[in-house]
Structure formats: C-alpha cells, structure tokens
Amino acid sequence: MSTTLPLKDKSAIVCGCTQGIGRACALEFAQLGASLTLFARHEEALQQVRDQLSTEAGQSHDFVTVDFSNWQAVRDAAMQRASRSPVHILLNNTGGPPAGPAFEAQPEEYAAALNQHVLCNQALVQAVASGMRDANYGRIINIISTSVITPIKGLGVSNTIRAAVANWARTLAAELGPFGITVNNVLPGFTHTARLDAIIKGKATRSGTTPDDVERAMKASVPARRFGKAEEVAAVAGFLATPAAAYVNGVNLPVDGGRLAAQ
C-alpha cells in the first residue's frame, strides 16, 4: 500500500457531493487515491465536481444523478453501481432539513427528513455491504452534526433526524464490525458552508439582529474563535476511510473547534 495514496485501488460512493463538506470529501478521497461514484441531484454540478477530482492514482470517476427524496431510486442506483464492482467506502452526506422549532414542524416534515436521511442511508448500506464484506474492507462514514450530542436551538427536525441517524449508525457498527466494516459518524460544528450562512441569516431575522452579530456570537462560543473549513471536516472523513482507521468503529467524532467541550 502506498503511504501517500492509502485509498489506491479502493472505490467509494460519495453522496451530497456538489458543495460544502460533501464536495470537500470527494476531493479528499480522490486525492487519497480512491475511484469515486458521485451521487446527487444536479447533473451539471456533478460534472463540475467530477472534473476537479484527482486521477493521480490512475483511477477513474463517474456520477449518478439521483434525488434523495426518493429512497427507492437511491437504492436502485446504488445496487446498479455495486453490481459492477465492490464499493469499499460509502459517505452519507445529505442536506439538513429546514430550520424551525420542533413543535411547529408538521408531521410531513419529519417524514420527509426520515426518508431523505435514514431510509436513503439504509438503502445505500444494504446495496454495498455485501461487497464490503467479501472484500473484508468497508468504511461507512456519515456526516451528521454536533446536534447528535447537544441539540441546536431552532433546528428541531434536524436535531431529531440527525440523532436517529447516529443511533442507526452505531447499531450497524456492532452488526457489521465482524466483517471488516466500520461505521462512524463525523459531527461538524459551525462550518463555513452555504447552509451555515442560511442559518445565520434566519437567526438574525428571528432575533431582530444582524447576521454579523449572530456570527460574532457563534464564533465566541467556539474555543478556536472561528468557523471550521469544509476541508478540515473532509480530512477527518478521509482518515476514517483509510486502512489506518480499521480499529475506529461506532464513534461520534466532533469536528467543532472545541465547542462541545466548552459547553
């Protein structure tokens, strides 16, 4: 195994990869040598990301256009991909539900989020786990949120569904561990992405303050006194995908600049 390309000869499905943390993870995995299949909704954005991926290890990359509001379509796409060759790495990364209080959310909002996150994740794992087991190598990595540990005010549906994903993943970690498959959760804190910008603007509107005021208060709650970068989260996911992380299984790993520790 190359020390500089630890994922050479490995293949990955990367979901939700056209922007933010998902895109950064795709770039990281390719840089580590993996061949990627990108899953997301928008073909043009998928093409742009694919064209940016490293091919230093001689690998090739492709993409599948699929809507994560339809778990059956996600399942079918994943099974078709897995039928061609084993998938060694699965990165689950789906955009969070709209902000708002838990009590005010309609049941349909919870159902939609459950479908987009838990059901799609389950369908993806069932499609690829057999190949991982046969290869005695599997890495299932879920990009979730620090709300798994401490709920975030104003993100009621997201808090609920993210916690469900975390416990689903930890359950799978025990079930799949004997087959050389690890299942881990990465919990980004305040990371500079389009979603964080939207959350800041929403908080400012609801509180009658400015986005700058909200941003300063959020940064003040982080010991690092800054927002994280998508690339920093991707570097952690990249490590979890490598052989070096073979004995890391079933963890919720915050990447939050120490915010949870300071609470």
Backbone torsions as a table, in degrees:
resi	resn	phi	psi	omega
1	MET	NA	132.3	177.6
2	SER	-68.0	137.2	178.2
3	THR	-75.2	-20.2	-179.3
4	THR	-97.2	-19.1	179.4
5	LEU	-128.9	71.1	-173.5
6	PRO	-66.6	-14.8	179.0
7	LEU	-105.8	14.8	175.3
8	LYS	-58.5	135.8	-178.5
9	ASP	73.5	9.5	173.2
10	LYS	-104.8	152.4	177.9
11	SER	-123.1	153.4	-174.7
12	ALA	-142.3	146.2	163.3
13	ILE	-102.5	126.8	178.7
14	VAL	-119.4	117.7	-176.3
15	CYS	-99.7	149.5	178.0
16	GLY	59.3	52.7	-164.6
17	CYS	-111.3	13.1	-173.4
18	THR	-91.9	-6.7	177.5
19	GLN	-159.2	169.3	171.5
20	GLY	56.7	-137.9	-175.1
21	ILE	-65.4	-39.6	-179.8
22	GLY	-61.0	-44.2	177.9
23	ARG	-63.0	-43.6	179.2
24	ALA	-61.7	-37.5	178.0
25	CYS	-66.4	-40.2	177.6
26	ALA	-60.1	-45.8	178.7
27	LEU	-62.1	-40.4	-179.4
28	GLU	-65.5	-47.5	-178.6
29	PHE	-62.0	-42.3	178.9
30	ALA	-65.0	-39.2	179.0
31	GLN	-63.6	-28.8	178.4
32	LEU	-83.8	-3.1	172.8
33	GLY	111.0	-2.7	-176.1
34	ALA	-77.1	151.8	169.0
35	SER	-92.6	130.5	-170.9
36	LEU	-113.5	145.4	163.0
37	THR	-117.1	118.5	-175.7
38	LEU	-92.6	132.4	177.4
39	PHE	-116.2	124.4	173.7
40	ALA	-169.6	-178.1	-172.5
41	ARG	-87.6	-32.9	-166.4
42	HIS	-105.2	117.0	-173.9
43	GLU	-62.5	-44.8	-177.7
44	GLU	-62.3	-43.1	179.1
45	ALA	-65.8	-37.8	177.1
46	LEU	-62.8	-42.7	178.3
47	GLN	-61.2	-40.5	-178.9
48	GLN	-64.0	-44.0	179.1
49	VAL	-66.3	-45.2	179.9
50	ARG	-56.2	-41.4	-177.3
51	ASP	-69.8	-14.6	179.3
52	GLN	-93.2	-7.6	-173.5
53	LEU	-78.0	141.7	178.5
54	SER	-65.9	143.3	171.5
55	THR	-123.2	27.0	-177.2
56	GLU	-58.7	-31.8	-178.7
57	ALA	-87.6	8.9	-178.8
58	GLY	79.0	14.7	-176.8
59	GLN	-84.8	167.4	174.9
60	SER	-123.9	157.3	-176.1
61	HIS	-131.6	147.4	173.9
62	ASP	-141.1	-177.6	-179.0
63	PHE	-147.2	159.7	177.3
64	VAL	-131.4	128.3	176.2
65	THR	-86.8	118.0	-176.9
66	VAL	-151.0	144.9	-177.6
67	ASP	-98.5	120.7	-176.2
68	PHE	-78.8	4.2	169.5
69	SER	-82.4	-5.4	-178.7
70	ASN	-124.0	95.0	-174.2
71	TRP	-66.7	-28.4	178.6
72	GLN	-66.3	-38.8	177.7
73	ALA	-66.1	-38.3	176.6
74	VAL	-63.6	-44.5	177.6
75	ARG	-58.6	-47.7	-177.4
76	ASP	-62.7	-41.4	179.8
77	ALA	-65.0	-41.2	-179.5
78	ALA	-68.2	-40.8	179.5
79	MET	-65.7	-38.5	177.5
80	GLN	-63.5	-42.7	177.7
81	ARG	-64.7	-44.7	-176.7
82	ALA	-68.3	-23.2	179.8
83	SER	-70.4	-20.2	-177.9
84	ARG	-82.6	-38.9	-178.8
85	SER	-169.6	160.1	-178.1
86	PRO	-61.7	145.1	171.1
87	VAL	-105.3	118.0	-175.8
88	HIS	-90.2	-24.5	-173.5
89	ILE	-134.0	133.3	174.8
90	LEU	-126.0	122.0	174.4
91	LEU	-109.0	114.0	175.5
92	ASN	-92.9	119.5	-179.3
93	ASN	-149.9	101.0	-177.8
94	THR	-121.0	139.6	-178.2
95	GLY	-57.0	145.1	-177.2
96	GLY	-71.9	154.4	176.3
97	PRO	-63.4	162.4	177.8
98	PRO	-58.1	150.0	178.8
99	ALA	-71.4	162.1	177.4
100	GLY	145.3	159.9	179.3
101	PRO	-63.3	147.6	179.6
102	ALA	-61.8	-41.8	-174.9
103	PHE	-65.6	-32.3	-176.1
104	GLU	-84.4	-12.7	-178.4
105	ALA	-71.1	139.2	177.9
106	GLN	-77.6	152.0	177.8
107	PRO	-54.2	-34.5	179.5
108	GLU	-62.1	-31.5	178.3
109	GLU	-67.8	-39.4	176.3
110	TYR	-66.3	-41.3	-179.7
111	ALA	-63.5	-42.4	179.8
112	ALA	-63.6	-41.8	179.6
113	ALA	-68.0	-38.2	177.2
114	LEU	-62.1	-42.2	178.2
115	ASN	-62.1	-47.0	-174.3
116	GLN	-69.2	-30.5	-175.6
117	HIS	-104.9	-67.2	-173.5
118	VAL	-68.5	-48.0	-175.9
119	LEU	-68.1	-42.5	177.4
120	CYS	-64.3	-42.9	178.1
121	ASN	-59.6	-44.1	179.9
122	GLN	-62.0	-44.3	179.8
123	ALA	-62.1	-41.1	179.2
124	LEU	-64.8	-45.6	-179.3
125	VAL	-63.1	-43.0	-179.9
126	GLN	-63.9	-30.3	179.6
127	ALA	-72.1	-33.9	-171.1
128	VAL	-106.8	-15.4	-171.2
129	ALA	-64.7	-33.9	-179.2
130	SER	-63.2	-43.5	177.7
131	GLY	-65.9	-37.5	176.1
132	MET	-62.0	-44.2	-179.6
133	ARG	-62.8	-44.0	-179.5
134	ASP	-64.1	-34.5	179.4
135	ALA	-82.7	-8.4	-173.8
136	ASN	54.3	36.4	178.4
137	TYR	-154.7	116.7	176.7
138	GLY	-150.4	136.6	176.4
139	ARG	-132.3	112.1	175.9
140	ILE	-109.4	118.6	-174.1
141	ILE	-124.5	125.3	-178.3
142	ASN	-112.4	121.9	174.1
143	ILE	-86.2	113.9	-174.7
144	ILE	-120.4	-110.7	-175.4
145	SER	-171.6	154.7	174.0
146	THR	-66.1	-10.6	177.1
147	SER	-64.1	-15.8	173.9
148	VAL	-59.2	-34.7	-178.7
149	ILE	-95.8	-45.5	178.0
150	THR	-133.0	114.0	-179.3
151	PRO	-55.3	145.6	179.6
152	ILE	-100.0	126.6	-177.8
153	LYS	-57.9	134.4	176.8
154	GLY	86.9	3.8	178.9
155	LEU	-123.9	56.9	-171.8
156	GLY	-59.0	-52.2	-178.7
157	VAL	-66.4	-43.8	-179.6
158	SER	-60.4	-45.5	178.6
159	ASN	-55.3	-43.1	-176.4
160	THR	-67.8	-48.9	-175.3
161	ILE	-72.3	-38.4	178.2
162	ARG	-61.2	-39.4	178.2
163	ALA	-65.3	-37.3	177.1
164	ALA	-63.0	-43.2	178.7
165	VAL	-61.7	-42.3	-178.0
166	ALA	-61.7	-44.2	-179.2
167	ASN	-73.4	-34.1	172.1
168	TRP	-58.3	-45.9	-177.0
169	ALA	-65.5	-42.7	-178.5
170	ARG	-68.3	-32.1	174.1
171	THR	-64.7	-44.9	177.9
172	LEU	-62.9	-35.0	-179.1
173	ALA	-57.1	-40.4	178.7
174	ALA	-71.4	-37.0	-176.4
175	GLU	-75.2	-36.6	-173.6
176	LEU	-97.5	-13.0	-178.6
177	GLY	-52.9	-39.9	-179.4
178	PRO	-63.7	-11.9	-176.4
179	PHE	-106.0	18.5	179.4
180	GLY	77.0	19.8	-178.2
181	ILE	-112.9	126.8	175.0
182	THR	-107.5	149.5	179.0
183	VAL	-132.0	116.1	-176.2
184	ASN	-134.5	153.8	179.4
185	ASN	-114.2	129.0	173.3
186	VAL	-100.8	128.6	-174.6
187	LEU	-113.1	90.5	178.4
188	PRO	-67.6	140.9	170.1
189	GLY	-87.4	-144.1	179.2
190	PHE	-70.0	103.1	-176.4
191	THR	-116.0	135.8	-174.9
192	HIS	-69.9	96.4	178.7
193	THR	-139.4	171.8	177.7
194	ALA	-62.5	-35.0	179.1
195	ARG	-65.0	-41.8	178.6
196	LEU	-63.5	-39.9	177.2
197	ASP	-58.7	-42.0	179.7
198	ALA	-66.3	-39.6	178.4
199	ILE	-63.5	-42.6	179.5
200	ILE	-61.7	-45.9	179.5
201	LYS	-62.7	-40.5	178.9
202	GLY	-64.6	-42.2	178.2
203	LYS	-64.3	-39.4	179.2
204	ALA	-63.1	-42.2	179.9
205	THR	-64.7	-44.9	-177.6
206	ARG	-69.1	-32.4	-176.1
207	SER	-94.2	-7.1	-179.6
208	GLY	72.4	24.9	177.7
209	THR	-113.8	-165.2	179.9
210	THR	-107.5	156.6	175.4
211	PRO	-56.5	-35.9	178.6
212	ASP	-63.1	-39.8	178.5
213	ASP	-64.3	-43.9	179.6
214	VAL	-63.0	-43.5	-179.1
215	GLU	-62.9	-42.7	179.0
216	ARG	-61.8	-42.2	-179.9
217	ALA	-65.3	-39.5	179.7
218	MET	-66.5	-43.8	179.1
219	LYS	-65.1	-33.7	179.7
220	ALA	-65.9	-22.5	179.7
221	SER	-83.5	-4.5	-178.4
222	VAL	-106.5	122.7	178.9
223	PRO	-53.7	-32.6	178.5
224	ALA	-72.3	-13.6	176.9
225	ARG	60.7	32.9	176.4
226	ARG	-158.9	166.6	171.2
227	PHE	-82.2	153.1	176.4
228	GLY	-76.3	166.4	175.8
229	LYS	-106.6	145.6	178.7
230	ALA	-56.0	-36.3	-179.2
231	GLU	-64.8	-29.7	178.7
232	GLU	-70.5	-37.8	175.2
233	VAL	-67.5	-42.0	-179.6
234	ALA	-61.7	-35.5	179.5
235	ALA	-63.4	-36.9	177.1
236	VAL	-68.8	-44.3	177.2
237	ALA	-61.6	-38.6	178.4
238	GLY	-60.9	-43.6	176.7
239	PHE	-60.0	-45.7	-178.1
240	LEU	-63.1	-23.1	179.3
241	ALA	-80.6	-14.8	-171.8
242	THR	-88.7	165.0	174.2
243	PRO	-59.1	-28.1	-178.7
244	ALA	-62.2	-21.0	-177.8
245	ALA	-98.7	20.8	-174.5
246	ALA	-60.6	-24.7	-177.5
247	TYR	-104.5	14.2	174.6
248	VAL	-104.1	112.9	-173.6
249	ASN	-148.4	134.5	174.2
250	GLY	76.5	26.1	-176.2
251	VAL	-103.7	151.9	166.0
252	ASN	-102.9	107.5	-171.8
253	LEU	-107.3	104.2	178.3
254	PRO	-70.7	139.6	171.3
255	VAL	-126.3	81.0	-164.7
256	ASP	-137.6	15.6	179.0
257	GLY	66.1	15.0	178.7
258	GLY	91.4	9.0	-175.5
259	ARG	-61.8	-44.9	-179.4
260	LEU	-63.5	-40.2	-179.5
261	ALA	-63.8	-27.0	-177.5
262	ALA	-86.6	-6.9	-177.4
263	GLN	-82.2	NA	NA
